[in-house]
Amino acid sequence: MITRSKRGGGSCLLLLALAFCILTVTDSAASAACPHTAPGPFNISSLADLIALRTCVNDDGTNHSGDTFNLTNDITLTGEWTPIGSWTNATTNRPFSGTFDGNGFKISGLEINSTETGLVSLGLFGFVGAGGTVKDLNVSGTVEGVSTNNNSTFGGVVGRNAGTVENCSSSVTVTGPRNTGGVVGRNQRNATSDPLPQVSGCFNTGTVTGKDNTGGVVGANRGKVLQCFNIGTVTGTDFTGGVVGLNTFGGEVLKCYNTGRLTNSGREIGGVVGRNVGEADIGGAKSTVEQCYNIGDVAGPSFVGGVVGWNINRNSVVKNCYNTGYVTVNGPDGDEPSRGGVVGTNAGTVEYSYSYCTITGAYNAGGIVGLNYTYTSDGTILGNGEVKNCVSLSWMVHGDGHPPAAGSRTIQPEVGTNVGRVVGSNASAADVPLANNKARADMEVHIKGEDCTDDMDPAEIAPDKRHGADVFTEISRQGDVFDGWSMIKDGDGNFIWEIDEDSLLAQGKSLPRLKNVGGTQNPALPWHGDVEPPEQPEPRTPDSPPRVSSRCKGGCDAVGFATPALLALAFVTGMKRRRPRG
């Protein structure tokens, strides 16, 4: 029988009389033997019960496959926590393979501060094995580790998952060098014969900090991440994403979104996924990011995208997504300074996606994709970038010009060379890498701070070119602009997009929204930088200040908004500049 410490028992009797009791005991109160030998289900009502479960898994090697454990009240942990379950390698490990049902209760006070440099799997649960489930659980606290082992994992709820984690929330501050996620560190099956692991219905509000493979919900994914979201701040070095840092080898990220602020100091950062990489072989498993959106600001030196940082090869797919967050430079340009409203660098497929955001920095800057190219390895083509059926609605794309000349570190100011309304630079060898793309006709293209819109090559203003076909605001029906989008269905036969087809594509009007994806979706066509009205500044993230135009050229009032005279002049000038091209 599990006993409670005397210190906790007397106070709980009093609190129970008041119908409120949160049991608190110390980690040292563990039972020496596993008490869960009879058929379940078992109730977890105290820290001592939770420690007993850990004893069964960690010390006795009982994985509890088929058993259910029900959390019956909130529990506060005290002292340093040792995770339930551990992963050593694919064959030697101690998994939890039962069902842990949190029933909506919370485990708080999680504290892990590991100085171990070898292999670790850190979280409330260290390792959930195939067939195991952790669900309906809320966790708060701190997880921190310094392991130098590439297979180590760090998560707020689960370090390494090969089973199912569903409807869990994390307000845990998680810090680790790699495979670091707010909810799960790494989502990957333990054997190829196991079913794909899944993280679904989960969200993170905590701060996540890592180096490689850092995500607001999952650090690295080789399974399914469904209907999850992040609102916490995420900071990494390489492969940083609002929801998933690294999505690889058949990984699926579906119906997810991010509203948190994202930064990294290395390469590959995206509002939803940092790096998306499928199997390179023809017919290999696809890694997909579908029906996702981002409204958080994204900043990094290299491979920066509103949804995905780098979509890497022929089996990498970004589809039915949108971004409204800023995409900006963060420090000196790295080895591939590309920034795109949806994808930073693309050698896979990007389709049926749109973006409106301000894109700044980089010599490859595009409203949808910064750099679209052919990816080769040892002379073998592994992917031809394709951008199809996308709509770019930003009012400005700003780039730093042409890449440095050989032997020079100075960016060449060649007008418009690597800045485009849809794609900044198109170097794909595919026959039709760009198709049926459109862009806002009054969008401005800036190079090194100068407005170079009038210098765009007219031959590149076409549906299969870098600047896309013109779409005229105030007169175009959204049903025409997003032609066919409202009829797109998912694998279950459900319509994906909600579009006000008869509504005009007008400034301030609602834009297409994703059905069956959570969060508050209120995308609206942004106001042009010269005519932003004081009563309706463009929204970004909930805590961002309203944008004030810096391009008023003397025609602004005391707070920086355009005067009525300037508004009228901008309107007339814009109509003259943006007349349809024949």
Stockholm file with secondary structure:
# STOCKHOLM 1.0

chainA/1-582         MITRSKRGGGSCLLLLALAFCILTVTDSAASAACPHTAPGPFNISSLADLIALRTCVNDDGTNHSGDTFNLTNDITLTGEWTPIGSWTNATTNRPFSGTFDGNGFKISGLEINSTETGLVSLGLFGFVGAGGTVKDLNVSGTVEGVSTNNNSTFGGVVGRNAGTVENCSSSVTVTGPRNTGGVVGRNQRNATSDPLPQVSGCFNTGTVTGKDNTGGVVGANRGKVLQCFNIGTVTGTDFTGGVVGLNTFGGEVLKCYNTGRLTNSGREIGGVVGRNVGEADIGGAKSTVEQCYNIGDVAGPSFVGGVVGWNINRNSVVKNCYNTGYVTVNGPDGDEPSRGGVVGTNAGTVEYSYSYCTITGAYNAGGIVGLNYTYTSDGTILGNGEVKNCVSLSWMVHGDGHPPAAGSRTIQPEVGTNVGRVVGSNASAADVPLANNKARADMEVHIKGEDCTDDMDPAEIAPDKRHGADVFTEISRQGDVFDGWSMIKDGDGNFIWEIDEDSLLAQGKSLPRLKNVGGTQNPALPWHGDVEPPEQPEPRTPDSPPRVSSRCKGGCDAVGFATPALLALAFVTGMKRRRPRG
#=GR chainA/1-582 SS CCCCCHHHHHHHHHHHHTTCCCBCCCGGGCCSSCCCCSSSCEEECSHHHHHHHHIIIIITCCCCTTCEEEECSCEECCSCCCCBSEECSSSSEECBCSEEECTTCEEEEEEEECCCCSCCEESSEEEECTTCEEESCEEEEEEECCCCCTTCEEESSEEEESSEEESCEEEEEEECSEEEESSEEEECCSSTTSCCCEEESCEECSCEECSEEEESSEEEESSEEESCEECSCEEEEEEEESSEEEEESSCEEESCEECSCEEEEEEEEESSEEEEECCSSTTCCCEEEESCEECSCEEESEEEESSEEEECSTTEEEESCEECSCEEECSSCCSSCEEESSEEEESSEEESCEECCCBCSSSEEESSEEEEEEEEETTEEEEECEEESCEECCSEEEECCBCCCTTCCSCBCCTTTTEESSEEEEECCSSSSEESCEEETTCEEEETTEECGGGSCGGGCSTTSTTCEEECTTTCBHHHHTTTGGGCBCTTSCBCEECCTTSBCCTTCBCCEETTCCSCCCCBCCCCTTSCCTTSCCCCSTTCCCCCCSCCTTCBCTTSCBCHHHHHHHHHHHHHHTCCCC
#=GC SS_cons         CCCCCHHHHHHHHHHHHTTCCCBCCCGGGCCSSCCCCSSSCEEECSHHHHHHHHIIIIITCCCCTTCEEEECSCEECCSCCCCBSEECSSSSEECBCSEEECTTCEEEEEEEECCCCSCCEESSEEEECTTCEEESCEEEEEEECCCCCTTCEEESSEEEESSEEESCEEEEEEECSEEEESSEEEECCSSTTSCCCEEESCEECSCEECSEEEESSEEEESSEEESCEECSCEEEEEEEESSEEEEESSCEEESCEECSCEEEEEEEEESSEEEEECCSSTTCCCEEEESCEECSCEEESEEEESSEEEECSTTEEEESCEECSCEEECSSCCSSCEEESSEEEESSEEESCEECCCBCSSSEEESSEEEEEEEEETTEEEEECEEESCEECCSEEEECCBCCCTTCCSCBCCTTTTEESSEEEEECCSSSSEESCEEETTCEEEETTEECGGGSCGGGCSTTSTTCEEECTTTCBHHHHTTTGGGCBCTTSCBCEECCTTSBCCTTCBCCEETTCCSCCCCBCCCCTTSCCTTSCCCCSTTCCCCCCSCCTTCBCTTSCBCHHHHHHHHHHHHHHTCCCC
//
